[in-house]
Amino acid sequence: MIALGEFLTQATAQLEASNIGSARLDVLILLEDQLVKERSWILAHPEVMLSSPQLKRLNKLIGRRAQHEPLAYIRGFSEFYGRRFKVNKHVLEPRPESETMIDLLKKLKLPSSPKIADVGTGSGCLGITAALEIHPSVVDLYDIDSGALAVARHNEHMHELKLEVHKRDLLNRPVRPSYDIILANLPYVPNSWNINEAAKAEPRIAIFGGKDGLDVYRRLFQQLEAYSWKSKYILTESLPPQQIGLEKIAKAHGFKQLKSKDFIQVFTAS
């Protein structure tokens, strides 16, 4: 057995030795989960003794984090737009910067019941959040990976929604008659980029987008030309230095940039 305060000190040192920048915070989060106590209580009771089963579980979790496994995978969930979503090795951990896509979506002039496609849905956090924030609406989720779609379905049921979930390579086969809005947080990291250790545990298919990072977006815009309908808005995520290139791709396929903020661009039919 070991006292809570001593464990916090030792586990923090272990993670710091593995170059985990958020070592102390990560230990506190895992303690909160395992003890079902608030952080303030944990910090106020360093003398409380951890039981042998608690210590065994915590040491296992700390060991996984020391190997740079993403904290969200260890916990089994992540927060996005104030809601909890299941995540695992089949999907990216939702990033805070992606929440801007929902912020911008809510500010657009939308039809009374917009039809929305979340392309490359992963955990489903964008499409599910859109369905919860904009109602009435019709939202479909698309991904090429069966493992990711299983996670998206779990999150759909957890949030008590009934959305259509489709296995597709972007939008390369017949889909719903038309979509008013496309949400596309597609892989955009250039292949040559050196990503951090935690990101290396995430699915490469969801991260890398070719030499300049924009190949998957090129394919999406090309696919959209095959349809007789044209979406009113397409929202994308990319690195700020890529956004001029993405704007040129969109323009070549009949879309102009309406606005941008941080990592997010909004395109509209030109």
Rosetta blueprint (number, residue, H / E / L):
1 M L
2 I E
3 A E
4 L H
5 G H
6 E H
7 F H
8 L H
9 T H
10 Q H
11 A H
12 T H
13 A H
14 Q H
15 L H
16 E H
17 A H
18 S L
19 N L
20 I L
21 G L
22 S L
23 A H
24 R H
25 L H
26 D H
27 V H
28 L H
29 I H
30 L H
31 L H
32 E H
33 D H
34 Q H
35 L H
36 V L
37 K L
38 E L
39 R H
40 S H
41 W H
42 I H
43 L H
44 A H
45 H L
46 P L
47 E L
48 V L
49 M E
50 L E
51 S L
52 S H
53 P H
54 Q H
55 L H
56 K H
57 R H
58 L H
59 N H
60 K H
61 L H
62 I H
63 G H
64 R H
65 R H
66 A H
67 Q L
68 H L
69 E L
70 P L
71 L H
72 A H
73 Y H
74 I H
75 R H
76 G L
77 F E
78 S E
79 E E
80 F E
81 Y L
82 G L
83 R E
84 R E
85 F E
86 K E
87 V L
88 N L
89 K L
90 H L
91 V L
92 L L
93 E L
94 P L
95 R L
96 P H
97 E H
98 S H
99 E H
100 T H
101 M H
102 I H
103 D H
104 L H
105 L H
106 K H
107 K H
108 L L
109 K L
110 L L
111 P L
112 S L
113 S L
114 P L
115 K E
116 I E
117 A E
118 D E
119 V E
120 G L
121 T L
122 G L
123 S L
124 G L
125 C H
126 L H
127 G H
128 I H
129 T H
130 A H
131 A H
132 L H
133 E H
134 I L
135 H L
136 P L
137 S L
138 V E
139 V E
140 D E
141 L E
142 Y E
143 D E
144 I L
145 D L
146 S H
147 G H
148 A H
149 L H
150 A H
151 V H
152 A H
153 R H
154 H H
155 N H
156 E H
157 H H
158 M H
159 H L
160 E L
161 L L
162 K L
163 L L
164 E E
165 V E
166 H E
167 K E
168 R L
169 D L
170 L L
171 L L
172 N L
173 R L
174 P L
175 V L
176 R L
177 P L
178 S L
179 Y L
180 D L
181 I E
182 I E
183 L E
184 A E
185 N L
186 L L
187 P L
188 Y L
189 V E
190 P L
191 N L
192 S L
193 W L
194 N L
195 I L
196 N L
197 E L
198 A L
199 A H
200 K H
201 A H
202 E L
203 P L
204 R H
205 I H
206 A H
207 I L
208 F E
209 G L
210 G L
211 K L
212 D L
213 G L
214 L L
215 D H
216 V H
217 Y H
218 R H
219 R H
220 L H
221 F H
222 Q H
223 Q H
224 L H
225 E L
226 A L
227 Y L
228 S L
229 W L
230 K L
231 S L
232 K L
233 Y E
234 I E
235 L E
236 T E
237 E E
238 S L
239 L L
240 P H
241 P H
242 Q H
243 Q H
244 I H
245 G H
246 L H
247 E H
248 K H
249 I H
250 A H
251 K H
252 A H
253 H L
254 G L
255 F E
256 K E
257 Q E
258 L E
259 K E
260 S E
261 K E
262 D L
263 F L
264 I E
265 Q E
266 V E
267 F E
268 T E
269 A E
270 S L
